[in-house]
């Protein structure tokens, strides 16, 4: 459940995806480092995709994580998915 303070502070989709990425990979997403370079593998890809689905109600294909994305590239893919589905919280698969 979101609170007013959740909405006011750190509510952008980009910030939420960053928090999930860093929480799963245990890293700040060093500039230019890819998912694989940061130690990402299939289990962490599933964890990231699952958390995005559960917390943001956006379905993300885990394959995008293996296409050498760094954090900004992954965020852009999530934003495109959300936009195509009608915005954050669409739950579209």
N, C-alpha and C positions, 0 to 999 in steps of 0.2 A: 504494500500500500504506500502511495506517495504522500508526502506531507508538503505543506507550503514551503518549508525550508528545503526539501529535496528539489522542488520545482524551481525555487529561486537560485539555489547554488548547485552548479554542476548538472544542469538538466539537459544540456545539448546532447544530441545523439553522438557526436564526435567524442565528447568527454566520457559518455557511458561506455562506448566501444573501447576507448583507451583504457578505462578502468578494468574492463573485462580482460582485455589483452594482457595488461600488466599483471593482473591478479593470477591468471593462469600460467603465464610464462615466467613470472617472478622477475620481470625486467621492465625498464622504462621505455623500451622500444627505441634503442639507440638509433640515431639517424643513419639511414641507409641499410641497417641490418635487417635481413629478411627473417621470416617466420622460422625457416630451417636453421639459419645461422644463430638464432636465439635459442636453439634447442627444441624447437617445435617438432612434433611428430604426430602420428595419427591420434593418439590418445588426447593430446593437448588440443588438436584441431576439433575433435568431438566435444571436448569440454568448452572451448570457446563458442562453437556453434550452438551448443545446448544452452549455455548461459545467455547468449543473445536471444535465443528463442524464448526462454523462460522469463528473462527480465525485460526485454524490449518487444516481445511478440513479433519478431522479424525472423523469417527463415533464411538462413545463409547456407549455401552449398559449401561444404568443407573443402572441396576441390580448389576453391579460390585461394586458400591458404598455401597450397602447394605450387601455385603458379608464381613463385618467388615474390610475393608481396611483402613490402615493408609495412609498417603500421599505417602511414598515410594512404598507401594504395589500398590496404584492406578497409580502412575507414571509408574511402571513396566507394568501394564496392558495396559496402553495407548501406551507405546513403543512397546509392543508385537503386538497390533492391527495395529499400523502404519507399523511395519516391515512386518507383514503378508500381508498387503495391498500394499506393495511396497514403503513405506516411507511416511514421512510427506507430506501432501497435496494430498493424493491419493483420498480422498472423497469416498472411498468404504464403502458400507453399508452391 
